[in-house]
Amino acid sequence: MQELQVDNHRCTLCGKCISACFYDALEMDDRKLLSHDTCTLCGMCIDICPEAALAISKIKMNDMNKAEWNGILVYVEHDQGEIHPITYELIGKALELAKVVCYKVYCLFIGYRIAEKAKILMHYEVEQVFMYDHASFKYYKEDIYTNAFEDCIKNHLKPSIVLIGGTEIGKSLAPSIATRFHTGLTADCTELKIRENSDLVQIRPAFGGNIMAQIITENHRPQFATVRYKVMSEAEPQLQLRDNLLQCSIEDEKLKSKIEILGVNDLAKTESISDAKILVVVGQGFQRKEDLSLAQELADLLNGKVASSRTLVEKGWMPYEKQIGLSGKTVKPEIIITCGVSGSIQFISGMKGSKNIIAINTDINSPIFKIAHQPICGDLYEILPRLIKKIKSGSGKD
């Protein structure tokens, strides 16, 4: 572990480092320069100090009392109060992990006018929902959201584990709060396990999905992890309501953001392949780019979306946001039709949770057939036109 150290014998209190620090991590107190937890160890103050009074150095780690850190905290992802489905996936995984070490599960909800929406969480097996409801939180601002997150961990709960969705906001917020506690963060996890000593085994793809890395934060708490959307099962709501909502607040000073929102424009929402109920997936069985129109026509008839294996993305035939697999997106549609996809381990890991898998391939020994509910051994150039014709005619018979 590293920390910023100040040599107060060298320091002349010129204040240049304080002016240079974007994170307000330095201040003068009693004729000394002090460093706060907001320090990110960026080194900007070191570069500007004329007296070489600042340095980043390693500190000796003492044995951590892991028993002081207890429970699992789930960050509630939302859009103007509308809770993102990934939150329920995180609660489901947290409850599963909690049973192993007899932990309780908690939630953190930061936003504006969220009290009514937070009542949904009363239906889940969550011990406490910490709510930070203030006008300053109307729009996501990394600095003050991090302040609220820090306050929750320091003043209300010392969680052993913190789970955050691998969304755009989650990818911004997680490293910011992990830095405040100088602890570890594993991003884009696709699986989580826990040891009896409370160490979280964080599993994620690495080297383009060619290996699965297992990462453990042994000497620091909390253990932070962002989790990929659609890889966990959602928690089931309970009939019995829990009185688990707790209103929290922070000092006015910590509600002041350095981020100024000049305007807000609503963008047209496009359905991600992760949210699609029906997917038609194209693979290396397609011989020409223009032939992908067959898959698009089938998807349109079924009110579905077209997705792709990694092979066609690397060829430039399909955009990356359509890629399924460890190095792409994870999907769990109601129906998935794979066309000319052999089924590598990386691909199967990204779609094996699909409810109905229909696979079309000429190779009867193709790995995709091992998980397919409806394997079809044949040429996609023969099968797709026939299938399209039958759907258009309103007949499901061959």
N, C-alpha and C positions, 0 to 999 in steps of 0.2 A: 504494500500500500504506500502511496505517496501523499505528501502534503506540502503546502507552501510554508516555508520558514522565513522568519524575519530576523535579521541581525540588527537589533536596536542600538548596538554600539556604532554601527556604520550609518544607520539611517539618520538623516538630517531633518526629517519631516517636511520635505519640500512639497509633498502633495502630488507630485507628477504621476505616481502610480495610481493614486485614488482617482484622478481625472481620467486616466487611461482605461480604468476597469469598467467594462460594460455591465458587469453583474453586481456592482455595488458590494463587492466582497471585501473591500478594505476600508478601514476607518481609523481616525486618530482618537485615542482615549488615554487620558492621563499621561500625555506626552509620549505615548507609544503607538506604534502602528500594529493594528490587529487584523487578522484574517478571519473571515466568516465561512460558514458551510456553503455559501453560494459560489465559492471559488471553483472554477472548472479546470484549474491548472493549465490555462491556455498559454501562460508565459509572457503575456503582453506587458505586465508590470515589470518583469525581470528585464526585458529588452529596453525599457525606457528609464530604468533606475540609473542615475549617474554615479551612485556610490556602490553599486554591486551589493546592495544590502538584502536582496531577495534571492531565494533559490528554491528549487523543487528537490526534495530529498525523500528517500525511503524512510519509513518509520517501522520500528519493530512491532510485529503483531503479537499481542497478548492472546492467550486462549480465550475465545469468546464463550460467554455463558449463553448457549443457544436457548436455554429454558426461559430466558427473559423475553424472547421473541416468540410470540404465540399467535396462531390463527392465520387465515388466508384472506387477503383483501382483494376484492374485484373492483376494478374501475368501471363505472357505468358509462358506456359510450352512448352518445345521443346526438340528435340533430334537432335543436330548438325544443328539447324535452322529449322528443320521440325516441324511445330507447332502441338502439341498434340490436338486431338479433344476436350478434356476437356476444353480447352481455350474458344472455341466457346460456350460451355455450360455455362461457367461462365459469358461470355459477355451477353448471353441471359438472365440469371437470374439477372445480374446487371442492365440491361436495364429495366427489370420488376420492380425491387425495386426502381430504380431512378425515375420512374414516380410518385411514391407515395409522395416523398418529394422534387420533382423538382431538383434532382441532375443530374450531368453529369457523364459519364462513361469514364475512362481512362485505358490505358494499360501500363504495364512495361515489356520491352523485354530486357533481358540480355544475351549476347552471343558474338560470333565472326563471322564476315562476315554474318551478319543477315539482312543487309539493303534490299536485294532483297526479302527475305522471309517476311520481315515486311510489304512490300507493299500489301500483302494479307489483312492486317488489315485496309487498306484504304477503303475497301468495306463494312466496318461495321460502325455502328452508335457510333463510339468512338471519343470523343472530341480530345484526344491527345494520341499518343503512344510515351512514353519515351524510347529511345533506348540507351543502354550502350553497344557499340560495340568495343571490344578490344581483342587482342590476349590472354590476361590473362584470359579471360572468355571462352576460347575454350572448356575447360572441367569444369564441375560443381565442384566448391570448395566452401564449405559453408561459410567460413570466408569472402572472397572477394565478393561473391554474396550478402551477407548480407550487406557489406559496400555500394555496389551500391544501394541496396534496401533502406537503411537508407538515403542515399544522395537524392534519389528521393522524399522521404516523407518529408525530412527536407527542401530541397532547391527548389523543384519544385511544390510540391502539399502537402496539408495537408488533406489527405482523411479521411472521417469519417469511411469508411469501406474498408477493403482489403480482396479480395477473392483469394484463392490459391487452386489449384487442390490437391486432396488427393492422390497424386502419391508418389512414393518413394522419389523423390526430394522435392516435396511439404511438405512431412512429416518431412523432415530435415530442410528445409529453413524456414518454418512458425514459429516454436518455436524459432529459432535463431533471427529472426527479431522482433518478438513480445517481446522477452526479452530485446532487445535494447530500446524499448519504455516503458518497464515495464507495459504492458497492457495485456488484456485478449486475449486468443486464444481458440476457440472451434474447436476441430478436428472431422473429419468424419461426417460432417453435411449432412443430407438427405433432409432437407427443410430449407428455409430461408424466414422470413417475416420481415417487417419493420414497426415501429410505426411512428406516425406523428412527434414525437420529435427526430427522427433519430436513436433511439435505435434499434439495429438489434436483432431480435428474432432468435436465432440459435438452430435448432432442430436436435437432433441426438439420435440414439438408445443407451440405457444403460442397464446394468444388463442382458447382453446376448440377447438384443433385446426385453426384456419383458416389458420395458417401453420406452416412448419417452420423453427425457429430453428437456426442453426449457431453454436456457441459455441466459442471457442478461448481457452485459457489460455497466452498467449505468454510471460509474464515470470515465471511461478512454477512450481515443481515441489514435490511430485508433482502430476499432473493427476488429480483425483478425478471419478468419474462413477458414478452409480447407473443401472442398466439395467433396463428393464421386462421382466417375466417373459414368456416365450414369443415374444419378437421375434428371438432369435438361434437358430442351429442348435447342437445339442449336439455337443461333441467326441466323437470315436470312441475307445473304449478300445483300447489296444494289447495284443498278445499278450505282448510282452516286458515283464517287470517292471523297474521302475527302483528303485534304492536311493536314494530321494530324501527320506526323512523325517528331519527334524532337530528334536530336542527343545530347546526354548528356555525361559528363565525370566526373571522380573523380581524386583526387590527386594521383600521382604516388605511394606515400607511402601506400595508401589504396588498391593498386593493388598487393601488396606483400602478398602472401599467406604462411601460415605455413604448408600447405598441399602440399606434393610433390608427383606427380604422377610418379611412376616408370615404368609403362607400361600400355597399353590398349589392352585388348583382346575382340574381338567381340564374343558375345555369340549367339548361335542359338536362333532365336526368336520363341517362341511358342505362338500360339494364345490363349488368355485368353477367358474364357467363356463370358466375358463382351463385347468382340469384335466379337463373333460368330454371324452369320446371322441366323443360324438354331440350335436349341437346343432340345435335347431329355432329359427330366428330370426324374430321378428315385426317387421313394418314398417308403414309408413303405409297399406298396402293393406287393413289391417283397419279396418272402418268403425265398430265399436263395441267397447268394452272387454270386454264379456261374450263376444265372439266369440273372444277369445284362448284360450278353453277348447279350441278345435279344435287349436291348436298344442300345448297342454299334453297333450291326449290322445294326440297323435301322439308326442310326446317320451316319454311314459310307456310306450307300446307298444314303443319302440325302446331303452328304458333310457337315455334321454338327458336333456338339460336344455333348458329354454327360455331363450333370450337375446333381446336387443332391439336395434333401431337407436336412435339418439339421439332421433328424432322422438317415439316413444312414451314415452320417459323424460321428455321435456320436457312431454308432455301429462299426466303423472302416472299413466299406465296401467301402467308398469313401473318397478321400483326401479333406482336408479343402478348397483348392483352387477351388474346383468344387462346393462349397456350394452356393446356392442362398438364399437371405433373408437379414434381417437387420443385422444379425451377420455374414453374408457372403458377397457375391457380388451382385451388382445390375445389371440387364441385360435388354436390349431392343432389342431383336432379331426380325427379320422379321417373323419368325415362331418359336413357342415354343410348344412342345408336352409333356405334363406332364403325367406320367404313374404311377398310384397308389399313387398320391400326393393328400392329403386331402385339403390342402390350408389354412394353419394357417395364421393369420394376418401378422406375421413376414415374411413368405414366399411370400405372395401376395404383400407385400410392396416392395419386391426386384424384381418383374417381371411384375407388372401390366401395365407397359408402353409398353409391347410387342405388336407388330402390329396384329399378328394372334395367338390366344391362342386356342390350341386343348387339351382338357382334357379327359383322360381316367380314370374312377373310377367306382367301383361297387356300391357306395353309391350315390343315386340320390340327396340326401340332402347335399352332400359335398360342402363346401364353394367355392372350385375352380370352380364349375359349375356356380356360380353367375357372374363370370367375363369372362368365357370361350366364345369364338366366336363359337367354335364347340365342344359342350359337347358330350361325348360318354359314355353312361352308360353301362358298361360291364367289363368282366374279362380281364385284360391285357395279361394273359397267352393264351387267345383265340384270342384277337384282334391283338396283335403284330405279331405273326407268320403269320396271314392272310395278314396283311399289308405288311410285308416283302416280302411275296410270290408275291403279286400283283405288287409291285414295281419292283421286279426282272423280272417278266414276261412282264413288260412294260404296264400293264393295271391298270387303276385307278378305274375300276368298281368292285363292290362287287360281 
